[in-house]
Each structure stands twice: as C-alpha cells, then as structure tokens.
C-alpha cells in the first residue's frame, strides 16, 4: 500500500468514526428528516437505538447477522452488486420515529 492509499484508508476510518457518533447522527437527522426538525438533539440521540454499526459485519457466509456485544444485532451491513463484489454500508443504525416505528438508516461517505 502506497502513501496515498494509506492516507485514504485513514481518512475513511476517521470519517466513519465521526459519523457514527450519536450527537453527529442526531444533528444530521434533525436537519434532513422532517419528523425530527422540531426535536432537540438530545431527544433525537435517545431515539437512536443501540450503537451504530460501522463496517463491522463480515461478508463471509455464516458470519453475518452476528451480535456485537450490546450493539445493534441482526443487520446485514453489506450489499452485493453483480460484477462489483461486496459493498459495506459505512454506518447503519435504527432510529425510533414519532409513531414508534423503528427505521433503518444507513449512511455512505463520499470523499468528493
């Protein structure tokens, strides 16, 4: 791996770490989803269930949908596209909506 590739890997890891913080996720939800606009950030943080998964689930058969301590379970965080190989969702989590229904939210990071 050359210097530029290492730099990109570090950038990706730091960006995912920042984006997986509940305070950051709550602010993103507040300003992008109408149902959260009138709620305080602290309230939205409480509606985020468990801990966000960040590229943690293996793509190997039989190793998906594993429990990660007290984190969200039962999620496949990958998507396979024909001819593209396996793609991991960067950050995926559940959030409880005002109607009490939980929704799955996933974020993909883009450098550009």
Residue frames as a rotation matrix with the C-alpha (Angstrom) as fourth column:
UNK 1
0.589 0.808 0.000 0.00
0.808 -0.589 0.000 0.00
0.000 0.000 -1.000 0.00
UNK 2
-0.334 -0.736 0.589 1.49
0.702 -0.611 -0.365 3.33
0.629 0.292 0.721 -1.03
UNK 3
-0.910 -0.145 -0.388 1.40
0.387 -0.632 -0.672 6.57
-0.148 -0.762 0.631 0.96
UNK 4
-0.737 0.675 -0.034 -1.68
-0.622 -0.657 0.425 7.94
0.265 0.334 0.905 -0.83
UNK 5
-0.110 0.699 -0.707 -3.64
-0.029 0.708 0.705 4.71
0.993 0.098 -0.057 -0.28
UNK 6
-0.487 -0.139 -0.862 -2.74
0.811 0.295 -0.506 4.74
0.324 -0.945 -0.031 3.44
UNK 7
-0.987 0.124 -0.099 -3.90
-0.085 -0.941 -0.328 8.35
-0.133 -0.316 0.939 3.65
UNK 8
-0.437 0.872 -0.222 -7.23
-0.615 -0.110 0.781 7.42
0.656 0.477 0.584 2.05
UNK 9
-0.128 0.342 -0.931 -7.73
0.465 0.850 0.248 4.49
0.876 -0.401 -0.267 4.44
UNK 10
-0.760 -0.204 -0.617 -7.06
0.648 -0.305 -0.698 6.77
-0.046 -0.930 0.364 7.43
UNK 11
-0.880 0.476 0.006 -9.42
-0.465 -0.863 0.198 9.41
0.100 0.172 0.980 6.06
UNK 12
-0.212 0.829 -0.518 -12.16
-0.284 0.455 0.844 6.81
0.935 0.326 0.139 5.61
UNK 13
-0.267 0.053 -0.962 -11.71
0.753 0.635 -0.174 5.40
0.602 -0.771 -0.210 9.12
UNK 14
-0.907 -0.106 -0.408 -11.77
0.357 -0.706 -0.612 8.84
-0.223 -0.701 0.678 10.78
UNK 15
-0.729 0.682 -0.051 -14.79
-0.591 -0.591 0.549 9.96
0.345 0.431 0.834 8.75
UNK 16
-0.087 0.700 -0.708 -16.73
0.082 0.714 0.696 6.82
0.993 0.002 -0.119 9.70
UNK 17
-0.533 -0.172 -0.828 -15.78
0.809 0.183 -0.558 7.27
0.248 -0.968 0.042 13.36
UNK 18
-0.973 0.166 -0.161 -17.05
-0.108 -0.943 -0.316 10.86
-0.204 -0.290 0.935 13.39
UNK 19
-0.504 0.822 -0.264 -20.23
-0.649 -0.159 0.744 9.98
0.569 0.546 0.614 11.51
UNK 20
-0.220 0.417 -0.882 -21.02
0.342 0.880 0.331 7.11
0.914 -0.228 -0.337 13.90
UNK 21
-0.960 -0.118 -0.254 -21.24
0.279 -0.320 -0.906 9.41
0.025 -0.940 0.340 16.94
UNK 22
-0.199 0.978 -0.069 -24.84
0.978 0.194 -0.073 9.75
-0.058 -0.082 -0.995 18.12
UNK 23
0.032 0.196 -0.980 -24.55
0.324 -0.930 -0.175 13.53
-0.946 -0.312 -0.093 18.53
UNK 24
-0.782 -0.363 -0.508 -23.46
-0.360 -0.403 0.842 13.89
-0.509 0.841 0.184 14.91
UNK 25
-0.845 0.513 0.152 -26.14
0.491 0.630 0.602 11.47
0.213 0.583 -0.784 13.68
UNK 26
-0.077 0.852 -0.518 -28.80
0.871 -0.196 -0.451 13.33
-0.486 -0.486 -0.727 15.68
UNK 27
-0.209 -0.058 -0.976 -27.85
-0.138 -0.987 0.088 16.63
-0.968 0.153 0.198 14.07
UNK 28
-0.973 -0.134 -0.187 -27.92
-0.205 0.142 0.968 15.08
-0.103 0.981 -0.166 10.59
UNK 29
-0.566 0.824 0.009 -31.37
0.817 0.559 0.143 13.60
0.113 0.088 -0.990 11.27
UNK 30
-0.079 0.531 -0.844 -32.62
0.577 -0.666 -0.473 16.94
-0.813 -0.525 -0.254 12.65
UNK 31
-0.203 -0.098 -0.974 -31.67
-0.433 -0.883 0.179 18.83
-0.878 0.459 0.137 9.51
UNK 32
-0.877 -0.173 -0.448 -32.57
-0.480 0.287 0.829 16.18
-0.015 0.942 -0.334 6.92
UNK 33
-0.674 0.682 -0.283 -35.73
0.555 0.720 0.417 14.41
0.488 0.124 -0.864 8.12
UNK 34
-0.331 0.612 0.718 -38.86
-0.266 -0.791 0.551 16.48
0.906 -0.008 0.424 8.71
UNK 35
0.579 0.646 -0.498 -40.06
0.238 0.450 0.861 14.33
0.780 -0.617 0.107 11.64
UNK 36
0.192 -0.603 -0.775 -37.00
0.977 0.191 0.093 15.33
0.092 -0.775 0.626 13.68
UNK 37
-0.238 -0.381 0.893 -36.81
0.498 -0.838 -0.224 19.07
0.834 0.391 0.389 12.88
UNK 38
0.362 0.489 0.794 -38.72
-0.376 -0.703 0.604 20.20
0.853 -0.517 -0.071 15.98
UNK 39
0.915 -0.033 -0.403 -36.87
0.339 0.608 0.718 17.91
0.221 -0.794 0.567 18.40
UNK 40
0.626 -0.757 0.188 -33.82
-0.748 -0.514 0.420 18.79
-0.221 -0.404 -0.888 20.48
UNK 41
0.035 -0.735 -0.677 -30.59
-0.734 0.441 -0.517 17.00
0.678 0.515 -0.524 19.60
UNK 42
-0.749 -0.343 0.567 -30.56
-0.659 0.474 -0.584 15.23
-0.069 -0.811 -0.581 22.98
UNK 43
0.147 0.893 0.426 -34.05
-0.618 0.419 -0.665 13.81
-0.772 -0.166 0.614 22.35
UNK 44
0.684 0.057 -0.727 -33.05
-0.696 0.348 -0.628 12.56
0.217 0.936 0.277 18.90
UNK 45
-0.408 -0.904 -0.125 -29.95
-0.770 0.415 -0.484 10.90
0.490 -0.101 -0.866 20.39
UNK 46
-0.541 0.276 0.795 -32.23
-0.593 0.545 -0.593 8.94
-0.597 -0.792 -0.132 22.74
UNK 47
0.560 0.823 -0.090 -34.28
-0.601 0.329 -0.729 7.77
-0.570 0.462 0.679 19.74
UNK 48
0.133 -0.612 -0.780 -31.20
-0.818 0.376 -0.435 6.21
0.559 0.696 -0.450 18.11
UNK 49
0.883 0.334 0.330 -31.39
-0.464 0.734 0.496 2.59
-0.077 -0.591 0.803 19.20
UNK 50
0.746 -0.651 0.144 -28.26
0.604 0.751 0.268 0.72
-0.282 -0.113 0.953 20.21
UNK 51
0.066 -0.803 -0.592 -24.94
-0.154 -0.594 0.789 1.78
-0.986 0.039 -0.163 18.75
UNK 52
0.714 0.171 -0.679 -24.40
-0.666 -0.135 -0.734 2.42
-0.217 0.976 0.017 15.03
UNK 53
0.529 -0.546 0.650 -22.55
0.447 0.830 0.334 -0.35
-0.722 0.114 0.683 13.19
UNK 54
0.568 -0.449 -0.690 -19.56
-0.706 -0.697 -0.127 0.86
-0.424 0.559 -0.713 11.21
UNK 55
0.322 -0.434 -0.842 -18.30
-0.755 0.418 -0.504 -1.63
0.571 0.798 -0.193 8.59
UNK 56
-0.282 -0.454 0.845 -18.24
-0.930 0.347 -0.124 -4.40
-0.237 -0.821 -0.520 11.22
UNK 57
0.494 0.568 0.659 -20.19
-0.415 0.820 -0.395 -7.30
-0.764 -0.078 0.640 9.73
UNK 58
-0.608 -0.768 0.202 -18.18
-0.263 0.435 0.861 -9.86
-0.749 0.470 -0.467 7.78
UNK 59
0.053 0.601 -0.797 -19.33
-0.988 -0.082 -0.128 -10.79
-0.142 0.795 0.590 4.32
UNK 60
-0.847 -0.429 -0.314 -18.30
-0.474 0.877 0.078 -14.42
0.242 0.215 -0.946 4.73
UNK 61
0.026 0.897 -0.442 -21.19
-0.355 0.421 0.835 -16.92
0.935 0.135 0.329 4.63
UNK 62
0.352 0.222 -0.909 -22.35
0.637 0.655 0.407 -17.81
0.686 -0.722 0.089 8.12
UNK 63
-0.494 -0.624 -0.605 -20.69
0.869 -0.341 -0.357 -14.78
0.017 -0.703 0.711 9.70
UNK 64
-0.683 0.340 0.646 -23.33
-0.070 -0.911 0.406 -12.15
0.727 0.232 0.646 9.03
UNK 65
0.318 0.908 0.274 -26.06
-0.307 -0.175 0.935 -11.08
0.897 -0.382 0.223 11.46
UNK 66
-0.186 -0.468 -0.864 -23.82
0.712 0.542 -0.447 -11.57
0.677 -0.698 0.232 14.49
UNK 67
0.892 0.412 -0.185 -24.18
0.407 -0.553 0.727 -9.92
0.198 -0.724 -0.661 17.88
UNK 68
-0.138 -0.925 0.353 -21.57
0.413 -0.378 -0.829 -7.30
0.900 0.031 0.434 18.69
UNK 69
-0.914 -0.194 -0.355 -21.75
0.390 -0.186 -0.902 -7.02
0.109 -0.963 0.246 22.49
UNK 70
-0.272 0.860 -0.431 -24.57
0.575 -0.214 -0.790 -4.56
-0.772 -0.462 -0.436 23.25
UNK 71
-0.770 -0.066 -0.635 -24.70
-0.383 -0.747 0.543 -3.11
-0.510 0.661 0.550 19.76
UNK 72
0.209 0.876 -0.435 -27.41
-0.904 0.003 -0.427 -3.41
-0.373 0.482 0.793 17.14
UNK 73
-0.621 -0.387 0.682 -27.87
-0.186 0.918 0.352 -7.00
-0.762 0.092 -0.642 16.03
UNK 74
0.034 0.690 0.723 -29.39
0.542 0.595 -0.593 -8.79
-0.840 0.413 -0.353 13.08
UNK 75
0.700 0.194 -0.687 -28.19
-0.354 -0.741 -0.570 -6.37
-0.620 0.642 -0.450 10.42
UNK 76
0.286 -0.624 0.727 -26.52
0.913 0.407 -0.009 -7.29
-0.290 0.667 0.686 7.19
UNK 77
0.492 -0.135 -0.860 -24.40
-0.029 -0.990 0.139 -4.22
-0.870 -0.043 -0.491 6.54
UNK 78
-0.687 -0.721 -0.092 -23.40
-0.117 -0.015 0.993 -5.27
-0.717 0.693 -0.074 3.08
UNK 79
0.584 0.783 -0.212 -24.90
-0.334 -0.006 -0.943 -5.22
-0.740 0.622 0.258 -0.36
UNK 80
-0.400 -0.735 0.548 -23.61
0.247 0.489 0.836 -7.34
-0.883 0.470 -0.014 -3.22
UNK 81
0.475 0.454 -0.754 -23.83
-0.596 -0.464 -0.655 -5.98
-0.647 0.761 0.051 -6.76
UNK 82
0.795 -0.123 0.594 -23.24
0.430 0.805 -0.409 -8.23
-0.428 0.580 0.693 -9.74
UNK 83
0.498 -0.687 0.529 -19.70
0.674 -0.078 -0.735 -7.74
0.546 0.722 0.424 -11.00
UNK 84
0.389 -0.313 0.866 -18.81
-0.368 -0.915 -0.166 -5.34
0.845 -0.254 -0.471 -8.18
UNK 85
-0.584 -0.552 -0.595 -18.14
0.324 0.514 -0.794 -7.64
0.745 -0.656 -0.121 -5.25
UNK 86
0.191 0.655 -0.731 -19.36
0.945 0.080 0.318 -6.93
0.267 -0.751 -0.604 -1.73
UNK 87
-0.341 -0.183 0.922 -20.03
0.057 -0.983 -0.174 -3.38
0.938 -0.007 0.345 -0.62
UNK 88
-0.433 0.172 -0.885 -20.23
0.898 0.172 -0.406 -2.50
0.083 -0.970 -0.228 3.09
UNK 89
0.620 0.590 0.517 -22.58
0.410 -0.805 0.428 0.21
0.669 -0.053 -0.741 4.29
UNK 90
-0.354 -0.837 0.418 -20.45
0.043 -0.461 -0.886 2.78
0.934 -0.296 0.199 6.10
UNK 91
-0.963 0.134 0.233 -22.80
-0.253 -0.164 -0.953 3.48
-0.090 -0.977 0.192 9.02
UNK 92
-0.336 0.895 -0.294 -26.12
-0.063 0.290 0.955 1.75
0.940 0.339 -0.041 9.69
UNK 93
-0.997 0.051 -0.050 -28.45
0.051 0.028 -0.998 2.11
-0.050 -0.998 -0.031 12.69
UNK 94
-0.191 0.981 -0.031 -32.06
0.866 0.183 0.466 2.04
0.463 0.062 -0.884 13.88
UNK 95
-0.990 0.039 0.136 -33.94
-0.099 -0.877 -0.469 5.18
0.101 -0.478 0.872 14.89
UNK 96
-0.427 0.891 -0.157 -37.37
0.852 0.338 -0.400 5.27
-0.303 -0.304 -0.903 16.52
UNK 97
-0.709 0.263 0.654 -39.75
0.275 -0.751 0.600 7.62
0.650 0.605 0.460 14.72
UNK 98
-0.757 0.464 0.460 -42.51
-0.646 -0.637 -0.420 9.71
0.099 -0.615 0.782 16.36
UNK 99
0.248 0.922 -0.298 -45.06
-0.846 0.356 0.398 6.99
0.473 0.153 0.868 15.52
UNK 100
0.416 -0.156 0.896 -42.98
-0.715 0.552 0.429 4.47
-0.561 -0.819 0.118 17.50
UNK 101
0.979 -0.077 0.188 -41.86
0.177 0.778 -0.603 2.52
-0.100 0.624 0.775 14.44
UNK 102
0.204 -0.973 -0.109 -38.12
-0.035 -0.119 0.992 1.88
-0.978 -0.199 -0.058 14.09
UNK 103
0.982 0.005 -0.191 -36.49
-0.189 -0.090 -0.978 2.72
-0.022 0.996 -0.087 10.78
UNK 104
0.347 -0.917 0.196 -33.14
0.769 0.398 0.500 1.59
-0.537 -0.023 0.843 9.46
UNK 105
0.928 -0.185 -0.324 -30.89
-0.302 -0.882 -0.361 4.47
-0.219 0.433 -0.875 8.44
UNK 106
0.390 -0.877 0.280 -27.65
0.778 0.477 0.410 3.95
-0.493 0.058 0.868 6.56
UNK 107
0.780 -0.257 -0.570 -25.07
-0.367 -0.926 -0.084 6.49
-0.507 0.275 -0.817 5.50
UNK 108
0.540 -0.692 0.479 -22.44
0.839 0.488 -0.240 6.19
-0.067 0.531 0.845 2.82
UNK 109
0.396 -0.507 -0.766 -19.46
0.074 -0.813 0.577 8.52
-0.915 -0.285 -0.284 2.93
UNK 110
0.676 -0.238 0.697 -18.11
0.725 0.049 -0.687 10.12
0.129 0.970 0.206 -0.21
UNK 111
-0.149 -0.861 -0.486 -14.83
0.841 -0.369 0.395 11.99
-0.520 -0.350 0.779 -0.38
UNK 112
-0.824 -0.239 0.513 -15.87
0.525 -0.663 0.534 14.38
0.213 0.710 0.672 -3.13
